[in-house]
Amino acid sequence: MELGRVLSLFVAMLALAYGLSVAATNWLAAACLIQFSILTAAEHDSARVQSLLEGHEAAFASVKMALLLAGLLLLW
């Protein structure tokens, strides 16, 4: 597995853990972080998702980044 993929999954794991830890206090931030993690894992794991994303990788990356930033800004 290449380093970029490992780092991406590691960030998704951290976002999931942090989202679950703040779910009781800030449910909207938790939802954004958990959704970011789900989309990242599906992107790397599912061949069906990869086939759906063909040609739309930039838009998908933008959606994922928006979810991550929204989740972190809502916690701040």
N, C-alpha and C positions, 0 to 999 in steps of 0.2 A: 504494500500500500504506500502511496506517495505521501510525502510530508505535508503537503497542503491539505490533503484529504483528512489526514490524522488530526491536524490542527483544527480544521473545520468541525469535525466530530467532537473534539475536546471542548471547543467553545460551546457547541450545542449541549454537551453534557453539563457544563457549568451553568448555562442558562436554565436548563431544566431543574437542576438542583436548587438554584437560587429562586426560580419561579415557584417551586414547591414549598420552599421555606417561607416565602412571603405571602402565600395564598390566603392565609387567614387575615392578614392586615390590609393587603392591597390586591384585590382580586383582578383588577383590570391589568395591572402590571404583570401579575402572574400569568394571566391568559396570553398576553403578548409574548412573554418569554417561553412559555410552554409551546405555543404554536410555532415559534421560531425553531425550537428544538425538533418538533415533529416534522416540519417541512425539511429541515436539514437532513435528518435521518432518512426520510423517505427519498430525498434526492439521491442519496448515496447508496441506498439499499434496494430500491424498487426499480426493476427494469421497465415496468409500465409507466412510472412517473418520469423516468428518463426519456422514454419515447414520446410522452406528452409534451415535454419541455423542449424538444428539438426546435430550434429557431427562436425560442423565447427565453433563453438563459439569462439575458440581461434584465428583462422584466421580472423574472422570478427572483433573481439576486436582489433587485431593488425592493421587492415586497418583503423578502426576508430581512434585509437591512433596516427597513422601516419598522418592522415588528420589533427587532432588537433595540433600536434606538428609542422607540416609543415605550417599551418596557423599562428601559433604564432611566429615561427621563421622568416617567411616572413615579419612580422610586426616589428620585432626587428631591 
